[in-house]
Amino acid sequence: MASAFPYHFSIIIDTYNYSQFIGDAIESVLKQDFPQDRYEILVVDDGSTDETPKIIQEKFQHRVKYIYKPNEGQASAFNRGFEESKGELICFLDGDDFWLAEKLSTLWQIYTQTNIGCFYHDLILVGSPAPWKSVLTFSPFSKLELVAPNAYLLPLEKADLLFSFAVPTSGITLHRTVAQKIFPLAKVTYKLNADFFLQALGLAFSPFVVVRSPLGYYRCHPQGWGICLSFTPEGYKGQIEIAEKVKAFLLELQSSCSLCSLIQTVEEEIAFRQFLLDLSCLSKYRSFFQSCLYLSKEKSLFSFCRKIVYFLRIWLGDSLFLKGFNIYKHLFSKPPLS
């Protein structure tokens, strides 16, 4: 397929204080079995205070475009990277993750077959205590149409399945025509989980191809910002903030009922995260809840739980729902008898 763009791919690597991992991330892109003159690498450093700048300048200065900026969060880093990019397909990679050598060639082959340039692909878990090996292990692929070998179509009409297939940053690719419609991402105070913008807003403008084969590695490690904050009250509040921004964008965009299912899915996510925030405030059970959430990747179960919480709030109304939850909180958070 001929391309009118200077590059087939722009790879945006966002990083913050990942000096021990950033070399692996960059090397994994440089070692792609895809012509190096057909992709560009942009490393957006969100204000690292460790050895990251030194490592990049000493080892990769002439092989990547290095952009150092003040620490404003992942969404801001994505915005800066996209602003500087020139490729047709925009791939995102967190600075602590890395890819398999065949990633770009696999995506380009599927793109030329389907003419769909938005992708999710599976990621192998590294350092996870969970018994399963990849992010999409339990995703219901049987509900999607096979459009290429090991590649399935997730259209807007199946937006209710979004969070059964959406993957972290390092497994997301957007076609430039789609990215142009959602960038710049809204300014938020929370500095993580900007992949939610890409996942939800991308689907509003294009179907996604979900590649069942893992094409990269997702690190689970104590220094990972997502692991450290995602399952905390601060993390839940930030996730709600981002989801509310996504919902507002979709409501402004909506001219018919075509986005109703996607908006409802985002509303379910907001209600679910609010419920988790409320649960996390029960100090007696906080550690238990965080452990369960960290280990629970059975996505169809999570989707079911989201819907239960969402429809309970709709059916009872926020007032009755919160009264019921306060009763629950009272029953399960009584101080131990002395």
C-alpha positions in Angstrom: 0.0 0.0 0.0 1.5 3.3 -1.1 1.6 6.0 1.7 1.3 9.7 1.3 3.1 10.2 4.6 6.9 10.5 5.2 6.7 7.4 7.4 4.4 4.4 7.7 4.7 4.6 11.5 5.4 7.1 14.2 6.4 5.5 17.5 5.7 7.7 20.5 7.6 6.5 23.6 6.5 8.3 26.8 8.7 8.0 29.8 9.3 9.4 33.3 12.1 8.2 35.5 12.4 4.8 33.8 16.2 4.9 33.2 16.5 1.2 34.0 14.0 0.3 31.3 14.1 3.0 28.6 17.0 1.4 26.7 15.0 -1.9 26.3 12.0 0.0 25.0 14.0 1.9 22.4 16.1 -1.2 21.4 12.9 -3.2 20.8 11.8 -0.5 18.3 15.1 -0.3 16.6 15.2 -4.1 16.2 11.9 -4.3 14.3 11.9 -6.5 11.2 10.5 -3.5 9.2 12.5 -1.0 7.1 13.9 1.5 9.5 13.5 4.3 7.0 9.7 3.8 7.1 9.3 4.6 10.8 10.3 7.3 13.2 10.9 7.1 17.0 10.0 10.0 19.2 10.9 9.7 22.9 8.9 12.2 25.0 10.5 12.6 28.4 8.0 14.0 30.9 10.6 15.7 33.1 12.7 12.7 34.2 15.1 13.5 37.1 17.1 10.2 36.8 19.6 9.1 34.2 17.2 8.9 31.4 18.5 12.1 29.5 22.1 10.9 29.8 21.2 7.4 28.5 19.4 8.6 25.5 22.0 11.2 24.6 24.9 8.7 25.0 23.3 5.7 23.3 20.5 6.9 21.1 21.1 10.5 20.2 21.2 10.0 16.5 18.6 7.2 16.3 15.6 8.9 18.0 14.0 12.3 18.3 14.3 13.2 22.0 11.9 15.7 23.5 12.4 16.8 27.1 9.5 18.7 28.6 8.2 19.7 32.1 6.4 17.0 34.1 2.8 17.4 33.2 1.6 13.8 32.9 1.1 11.2 30.3 -1.7 13.0 28.3 0.6 16.0 27.9 3.4 13.7 26.7 1.1 12.1 24.2 0.1 15.5 22.9 3.6 16.7 22.4 4.6 13.5 20.7 1.7 13.6 18.3 2.4 17.2 17.6 5.9 16.3 16.4 4.9 13.1 14.6 4.7 12.6 10.8 3.7 9.0 10.3 0.5 7.5 9.0 0.0 5.0 11.9 0.7 6.3 15.4 2.0 3.7 17.9 2.3 4.3 21.6 4.9 2.6 23.9 5.4 3.2 27.6 9.1 3.6 28.5 9.1 0.5 30.8 7.6 -1.8 28.2 9.0 -3.3 25.0 7.9 -4.9 21.7 8.4 -8.1 19.8 10.5 -7.6 16.6 7.5 -8.4 14.3 5.1 -5.9 15.7 5.3 -3.2 13.0 5.4 -5.7 10.1 2.4 -7.6 11.5 0.3 -4.4 11.9 1.2 -3.1 8.5 0.3 -6.4 6.8 -3.2 -6.3 8.6 -3.6 -2.7 7.6 -3.0 -3.4 4.0 -5.5 -6.3 4.1 -8.3 -4.5 6.0 -7.6 -0.8 5.4 -8.3 -0.3 9.1 -5.5 1.5 10.9 -6.5 1.4 14.5 -5.3 -1.6 16.6 -5.2 -3.2 20.0 -2.9 -6.2 20.4 -2.2 -8.5 23.3 0.7 -8.0 25.6 2.7 -10.6 27.5 2.8 -9.9 31.2 6.3 -9.7 32.7 6.8 -9.9 36.5 3.1 -10.5 37.2 2.1 -12.8 40.1 -1.0 -13.8 38.1 -1.1 -17.3 36.7 -2.2 -16.1 33.2 0.4 -14.9 30.8 -1.1 -12.1 28.8 -3.5 -9.1 29.0 -6.2 -10.5 26.7 -6.1 -14.1 28.0 -9.8 -14.1 29.0 -11.2 -11.7 26.4 -14.3 -13.0 24.5 -12.9 -13.2 21.0 -15.8 -15.4 19.9 -18.1 -12.3 20.0 -16.0 -10.6 17.3 -15.7 -11.1 13.5 -12.4 -12.5 12.2 -11.1 -10.2 9.6 -7.5 -11.4 9.1 -5.5 -14.3 10.6 -5.6 -13.9 14.4 -7.2 -10.4 14.0 -10.7 -9.5 15.0 -13.0 -6.5 14.3 -14.3 -4.4 17.2 -16.8 -1.9 15.7 -18.6 0.9 17.3 -21.8 -1.2 17.4 -20.0 -3.4 19.9 -18.8 -0.6 22.2 -20.2 -2.5 25.2 -17.2 -4.9 24.7 -14.6 -2.1 24.7 -13.2 -2.8 28.1 -13.1 -6.5 27.4 -10.5 -5.8 24.7 -8.9 -2.4 25.4 -5.2 -2.8 26.3 -2.6 -0.6 28.0 -0.7 2.1 26.1 1.9 -0.2 24.6 -0.7 -2.2 22.6 -2.5 0.8 21.0 -2.1 2.2 17.5 -4.2 4.9 15.9 -4.4 6.0 12.3 -3.4 9.6 11.9 -6.9 10.6 10.5 -8.4 9.3 13.8 -5.7 10.8 16.0 -6.2 14.2 14.4 -9.8 14.1 15.6 -9.0 13.4 19.2 -5.8 15.3 19.7 -4.9 17.4 21.6 -6.1 15.3 24.6 -7.9 17.2 27.3 -5.8 18.7 30.1 -6.2 16.7 33.3 -4.6 16.9 36.7 -4.1 13.1 37.0 -0.8 12.2 35.3 -1.6 8.6 34.4 -4.1 6.4 32.4 -4.2 8.7 29.3 -4.6 5.5 27.3 -8.3 5.7 28.3 -8.5 8.7 25.9 -7.1 6.6 23.1 -9.2 3.6 23.8 -12.6 5.2 24.1 -12.3 8.2 21.7 -10.6 6.2 19.0 -13.5 3.9 18.8 -15.8 6.8 18.2 -14.1 7.4 14.9 -13.0 4.0 13.7 -13.4 0.3 14.3 -10.4 -1.3 15.9 -8.7 -4.5 14.8 -7.8 -6.6 17.9 -4.8 -8.7 17.3 -4.9 -11.8 19.4 -1.2 -12.6 19.1 1.0 -10.8 21.7 3.2 -8.3 20.0 4.8 -6.8 23.1 5.6 -7.1 26.8 3.9 -5.3 29.7 6.1 -5.0 32.8 4.6 -5.3 36.2 7.1 -3.9 38.6 7.3 -1.9 41.9 8.5 1.2 40.1 5.6 1.1 37.6 3.5 4.3 38.0 0.4 2.4 36.9 0.8 -0.4 39.5 1.7 2.1 42.2 -1.3 4.4 41.8 -4.0 2.6 39.8 -5.5 0.8 42.7 -5.5 3.7 45.2 -8.0 6.4 46.0 -5.9 8.9 44.1 -5.9 6.5 41.1 -9.6 6.0 41.1 -10.2 9.7 41.4 -7.9 10.3 38.4 -9.5 7.6 36.3 -12.9 9.2 37.0 -11.6 12.6 36.0 -10.3 11.2 32.7 -13.5 9.2 32.0 -15.6 12.4 32.7 -13.5 14.3 30.1 -14.1 11.5 27.6 -17.8 11.5 28.3 -18.0 15.3 27.8 -16.1 14.9 24.5 -18.5 12.2 23.2 -21.6 14.2 24.3 -20.4 17.2 22.3 -19.7 15.0 19.3 -23.0 13.1 19.4 -25.4 14.1 16.7 -27.4 10.9 16.7 -27.7 7.7 18.7 -24.7 6.2 17.0 -22.5 6.9 20.1 -25.1 6.0 22.7 -23.6 2.6 23.4 -20.1 4.0 23.8 -21.3 6.8 26.1 -23.1 4.2 28.2 -20.0 2.1 28.4 -18.0 5.1 29.6 -20.8 5.9 32.2 -20.6 2.4 33.4 -16.8 2.8 33.8 -17.3 6.0 35.8 -19.8 4.3 38.1 -17.6 1.3 38.5 -14.5 3.4 39.4 -16.6 5.4 41.8 -17.7 2.2 43.5 -14.1 1.1 43.7 -13.2 4.4 45.2 -15.8 4.0 47.9 -14.6 0.5 48.6 -11.0 1.6 48.9 -12.0 4.0 51.6 -12.8 1.0 53.9 -9.4 0.9 55.5 -10.1 -2.5 57.1 -10.4 -4.1 53.6 -8.3 -1.8 51.4 -5.3 -4.1 51.1 -7.6 -7.0 50.2 -9.5 -5.1 47.5 -6.3 -3.8 46.0 -4.8 -7.3 45.8 -8.0 -8.7 44.2 -8.2 -5.9 41.6 -4.5 -6.3 40.7 -4.9 -10.0 40.2 -8.3 -9.9 38.5 -8.0 -9.8 34.8 -11.0 -11.8 33.9 -12.5 -9.0 31.7 -15.9 -10.5 31.1 -16.4 -10.7 34.9 -15.3 -7.1 35.2 -17.6 -6.0 32.5 -20.5 -7.8 34.3 -19.6 -6.1 37.6 -19.5 -2.7 35.9 -23.0 -3.2 34.5 -24.4 -4.3 37.9 -23.0 -1.2 39.6 -24.1 1.1 36.8 -27.7 -0.3 36.6 -28.1 -0.3 40.3 -27.3 3.4 40.3 -29.7 4.0 37.5 -32.5 2.0 39.0 -32.2 3.2 42.6 -30.9 6.7 41.8 -27.7 8.1 43.3 -29.4 9.0 46.6 -30.8 5.5 47.4 -27.7 3.8 45.9 -25.4 5.8 48.2 -27.6 5.2 51.2 -27.4 1.5 50.6 -23.7 1.7 50.2 -23.4 3.6 53.5 -25.3 0.8 55.2 -22.9 -1.7 53.6 -19.9 0.4 54.8 -21.3 0.6 58.3 -21.8 -3.2 58.5 -18.4 -4.1 57.2 -16.2 -1.5 58.8 -17.2 -1.8 62.4 -14.2 -1.4 64.7 -13.1 -4.7 66.3 -14.3 -5.4 69.8 -11.7 -4.6 72.5 
